[in-house]
Structure formats: structure tokens, C-alpha cells
Amino acid sequence: MPKKQVAIMGATGAAGLEFIHTLQDHPWFEIVALYASERNRGKTLEEACRLSLEGVHQDIRNLQLRDVNDISASYDLICSALPSEVARDLEERCAVHTPVVSTTSAFRYEEDVPLIIPEINGETIEKVRQQQANRNWKGWVLPGPNCTTVGLVLSLAPLAQLRRIESVIMTSYQAVSGGGAELLDLWRTQGTMPQYRGDQAISPDTHIARGDPFFALNENVIGYISGEEQKVRKETAKILAHLQKGFKIDCSCVRVPVEVGHFETVFAETLEPISPEELVGFYETFNDRSRREFGFLPSSPSSCIHVLQRSPQPRLDAYLDGGMAAIVGRIETSEAYTCGLKWQVLSNNLQRGAAKGVIQVAEYALTRDLL
Ligand SMILES: NC(=O)c1ccc[n+]([C@@H]2O[C@H](COP(=O)([O-])OP(=O)(O)OC[C@H]3O[C@@H](n4cnc5c(N)ncnc54)[C@H](OP(=O)(O)O)[C@@H]3O)[C@@H](O)[C@H]2O)c1
């Protein structure tokens, strides 16, 4: 089978670069064009990209960037890693003629747009046929979930198959790369920050606007990520809708000085009791089924969920199993609930949480004759 020809929009960004890493040696897909903003038109990837290109092949580094506004219909697949504000219009323009997989939120919440993690709700991919009919598109759009939703739903879906869930509370400790190339740049150049030792009242808005170092990313914790909590709530409900509806979910999303890997603590209250051992046993059943049904896709992990006897850690575990697994640890009963469990989970925000996750969906689409 000749390889499918792929273009990447947003190739100079954090998620775009991960598309490049995933696709440059891919057995089914081949990168033929890179697109970025108008300001980088004509520069090579090497000249324009401010992120490290370690591991990127020289022929890809030498590709000349095109202006995303000139995107044409000459590809088999388009990968989008644009800011959501510009993605809506551009992804729609592309989908009229070409299938699009996307890391952006532009289409995530539309009724006829499935939000797919193959191992959880792969069968919802058939909805794209309806999407094509509704919108009179030859192509389609398949976005991936937000990077923070991914670890939560992968660790939660097996529990949703075992017990009725009453409520879920999650707190995230999110990596700087989740905020894109500019935030990574800022973090790297900030260096070590002084400790604030004053006792005057702090007004965050004033201090952030002033660029006050006490609101730096480095050696700090930023307890607010715009729009993130709302996305996690909506997307978790959408992805698990075929298993359960109506459970309460809340979360608190926090940025921490870590380069890659979103760490989360999860508390899940169930209607009936469940032990950590039963959930761990069912994770294995879930892994076996995932392997049987999706293990042949080039981007699938060998085990979708890895259970550790210790707490997962970004530095140690973010790239485990090709960055495509949810790494779960400290599964314990909770003093707060009569029935329910708590655990910690880590997932790679750039791989399963962005580019490689949606490439796995494109691989699945190809096997279903949708590409
Ligand atoms: N980072 C993650 O972990 C992650 C995870 C899941 C989802 N996402 C989503 O993926 C998308 C990309 O995120 P990112 O972190 O990769 O962002 P990023 O590092 O800021 O990269 C943005 C890319 O879009 C291009 N771009 C920016 N403004 C543009 C404009 N006005 N017109 C055309 N192109 C423009 C940039 O090109 P130039 O270099 O030419 O400016 C760059 O290639 C976002 O929607 C984000 O929410 C990110």
C-alpha cells in the first residue's frame, strides 16, 4: 500500500513538532508539507522553530514552511495543531475536501463530531459518516480530547464498566509544554526566581500584568489555566457517555514547573463498594481487549494502562510505552467515601494527549475505510 500523504498545520509548535516525531518514520503515512503562520512563510523548519529539533530528520528540518492560509486540497490527510481561534475556520476549509485530525478544541463539542480514544469509544468513529452528510463534506474532522482529559478518562473508563459512578473529583499538575512553544520559551528563559517575603496583600491580576517575577512559572505553582476545567468536565462526560451518564464531575487544573507529562490525582465515588484489587484486575482485562482490538495500529501502546507499585512521576514515566499509556499508581480506598477509590495518573500531554493520540485515530480511520 503506498503511504498516505500528510500535511501538518501548526508544524512549528509543541503539538505540531510531536506530529513530526510520530509521522517521520510512520509505516502508513508520509509527511509531504509543513504549514505555520504567515510570518514564517518560506523559512525552513530549522530556521523558524524555537523548540529543540533533536531527533527530527534533516530532510524534514529542511522543508520550507508554507502559510497555512494557502492550504490546498492535495493531501490524503491534514493534521492540525493550530491555536483554536484560527483552527475553526481553517479546519472547516480543509474538511470540505480532506480528512482532518486535530489537537485543537475547535470542533470537539459539536454533536456530529465524535471525541475518540479508540480503546474507550472507538466505535463512535462511524459518526463521521453522518458528519460528512450533515455538512456536505468530502473529508471530516476528528479532534482528540484535551491533554488533561486523556489520563483521567483512560483510568476512569474501566471503573465505569465495573460500577455506577456517583462523582469524580480530579486535580491536575500540568506540564508547561501543555501551554505551547511560547510558554516553554518563557519558562526556559526565566531561570530561578526570588522568593516573595513581603506581607502586603497580593492582587494576582496586577502582578501578572506587571510581569512580576513572583508569578513566574519556574519554582512556582500557577493555580489557574484558562478554560481547562470546563473542557475536562465536558469532554469526560462526552467520552464516557456510552458507559454512563449523569455522574458529577469537578476538577481543579494547576500548572507546575515540569516540562512534559500531566500528573493527576483522582477521587471517584461509586454506588457500590469496590476494592483496589478488583480495579487493578479489570485494568488487565481492559488492556487485553485493547490489545486484541487496537494493538495492530502502529501508535497503540503495548498496554493502555500501566499500574505501578509507586506514585507515577513525569521525569521517570512520561515516555513509557511510546507516551501512549496512562500510568496509574497509588490506587487506594478513600477515607472520604463509603464506596469508591482514589488514585494518581500520569499521561504524556504531547503524545497520547495530543499528536500521537490523534494519529492513532487516523490509523484506525484508515482501517475502517474512512481515509
Ligand atoms: N501543547 C500541548 O500539550 C497540547 C495538547 C493537546 C492539545 N493542544 C492544542 O493543540 C493546538 C496547538 O498547541 P501548541 O501547544 O502546539 O501551540 P504552539 O506551540 O503555540 O504552536 C502553535 C502553532 O500554530 C501556529 N500559529 C500560531 N498563530 C497562528 C495564526 N494566527 N495563524 C496561523 N498559524 C498560527 C504557530 O506557527 P508560528 O510558529 O508560525 O507562529 C505554531 O506552528 C492548540 O489548539 C492546543 O490547545 C496542545
The ligand as an SDF file (V2000), in Angstrom:
LIG
                    3D

 48 52  0  0  0  0  0  0  0  0999 V2000
    0.7760   21.5230   23.8760 N   0  0  0  0  0  0  0  0  0  0  0  0
    0.0000   20.5130   24.2620 C   0  0  0  0  0  0  0  0  0  0  0  0
    0.3690   19.7090   25.1460 O   0  0  0  0  0  0  0  0  0  0  0  0
   -1.3550   20.3330   23.6400 C   0  0  0  0  0  0  0  0  0  0  0  0
   -2.0790   19.1870   23.9890 C   0  0  0  0  0  0  0  0  0  0  0  0
   -3.3560   18.9970   23.4350 C   0  0  0  0  0  0  0  0  0  0  0  0
   -3.8870   19.9440   22.5920 C   0  0  0  0  0  0  0  0  0  0  0  0
   -3.1730   21.0440   22.2760 N   0  0  0  0  0  0  0  0  0  0  0  0
   -3.7740   22.0100   21.3220 C   0  0  0  0  0  0  0  0  0  0  0  0
   -3.0040   21.9570   20.1180 O   0  0  0  0  0  0  0  0  0  0  0  0
   -3.0000   23.2500   19.4890 C   0  0  0  0  0  0  0  0  0  0  0  0
   -1.5510   23.6770   19.3180 C   0  0  0  0  0  0  0  0  0  0  0  0
   -0.9740   23.7940   20.6010 O   0  0  0  0  0  0  0  0  0  0  0  0
    0.5900   24.0080   20.8270 P   0  0  0  0  0  0  0  0  0  0  0  0
    0.8250   23.8280   22.2560 O   0  0  0  0  0  0  0  0  0  0  0  0
    1.3710   23.1970   19.8550 O   0  0  0  0  0  0  0  0  0  0  0  0
    0.7360   25.5660   20.4200 O   0  0  0  0  0  0  0  0  0  0  0  0
    2.0330   26.3540   19.9670 P   0  0  0  0  0  0  0  0  0  0  0  0
    3.2510   25.6690   20.4470 O   0  0  0  0  0  0  0  0  0  0  0  0
    1.7910   27.7560   20.3480 O   0  0  0  0  0  0  0  0  0  0  0  0
    2.0020   26.2480   18.3530 O   0  0  0  0  0  0  0  0  0  0  0  0
    1.0370   26.9290   17.5820 C   0  0  0  0  0  0  0  0  0  0  0  0
    1.2670   26.6830   16.0850 C   0  0  0  0  0  0  0  0  0  0  0  0
    0.2580   27.3990   15.3650 O   0  0  0  0  0  0  0  0  0  0  0  0
    0.8540   28.4050   14.5260 C   0  0  0  0  0  0  0  0  0  0  0  0
    0.0920   29.6530   14.6540 N   0  0  0  0  0  0  0  0  0  0  0  0
    0.0010   30.4740   15.7240 C   0  0  0  0  0  0  0  0  0  0  0  0
   -0.8050   31.5410   15.4570 N   0  0  0  0  0  0  0  0  0  0  0  0
   -1.2130   31.3840   14.1830 C   0  0  0  0  0  0  0  0  0  0  0  0
   -2.0500   32.1490   13.3220 C   0  0  0  0  0  0  0  0  0  0  0  0
   -2.6320   33.2870   13.7280 N   0  0  0  0  0  0  0  0  0  0  0  0
   -2.2730   31.6920   12.0740 N   0  0  0  0  0  0  0  0  0  0  0  0
   -1.7210   30.5490   11.6590 C   0  0  0  0  0  0  0  0  0  0  0  0
   -0.9020   29.7720   12.4300 N   0  0  0  0  0  0  0  0  0  0  0  0
   -0.6590   30.1950   13.6740 C   0  0  0  0  0  0  0  0  0  0  0  0
    2.2700   28.5780   15.0290 C   0  0  0  0  0  0  0  0  0  0  0  0
    3.0620   28.9650   13.9160 O   0  0  0  0  0  0  0  0  0  0  0  0
    4.2420   30.0520   14.0420 P   0  0  0  0  0  0  0  0  0  0  0  0
    5.4180   29.3460   14.6540 O   0  0  0  0  0  0  0  0  0  0  0  0
    4.4710   30.4340   12.6330 O   0  0  0  0  0  0  0  0  0  0  0  0
    3.7240   31.1560   14.9050 O   0  0  0  0  0  0  0  0  0  0  0  0
    2.5930   27.1810   15.5570 C   0  0  0  0  0  0  0  0  0  0  0  0
    3.0080   26.3670   14.4720 O   0  0  0  0  0  0  0  0  0  0  0  0
   -3.7950   24.1810   20.4130 C   0  0  0  0  0  0  0  0  0  0  0  0
   -5.1090   24.2880   19.9320 O   0  0  0  0  0  0  0  0  0  0  0  0
   -3.7480   23.4560   21.7610 C   0  0  0  0  0  0  0  0  0  0  0  0
   -4.8480   23.7760   22.5790 O   0  0  0  0  0  0  0  0  0  0  0  0
   -1.9080   21.2670   22.7660 C   0  0  0  0  0  0  0  0  0  0  0  0
  1  2  1  0
  2  3  2  0
  2  4  1  0
  4  5  1  0
  4 48  2  0
  5  6  2  0
  6  7  1  0
  7  8  2  0
  8  9  1  0
  8 48  1  0
  9 10  1  0
  9 46  1  0
 10 11  1  0
 11 12  1  0
 11 44  1  0
 12 13  1  0
 13 14  1  0
 14 15  2  0
 14 16  1  0
 14 17  1  0
 17 18  1  0
 18 19  2  0
 18 20  1  0
 18 21  1  0
 21 22  1  0
 22 23  1  0
 23 24  1  0
 23 42  1  0
 24 25  1  0
 25 26  1  0
 25 36  1  0
 26 27  1  0
 26 35  1  0
 27 28  2  0
 28 29  1  0
 29 30  1  0
 29 35  2  0
 30 31  1  0
 30 32  2  0
 32 33  1  0
 33 34  2  0
 34 35  1  0
 36 37  1  0
 36 42  1  0
 37 38  1  0
 38 39  2  0
 38 40  1  0
 38 41  1  0
 42 43  1  0
 44 45  1  0
 44 46  1  0
 46 47  1  0
M  CHG  2   8   1  16  -1
M  END
$$$$
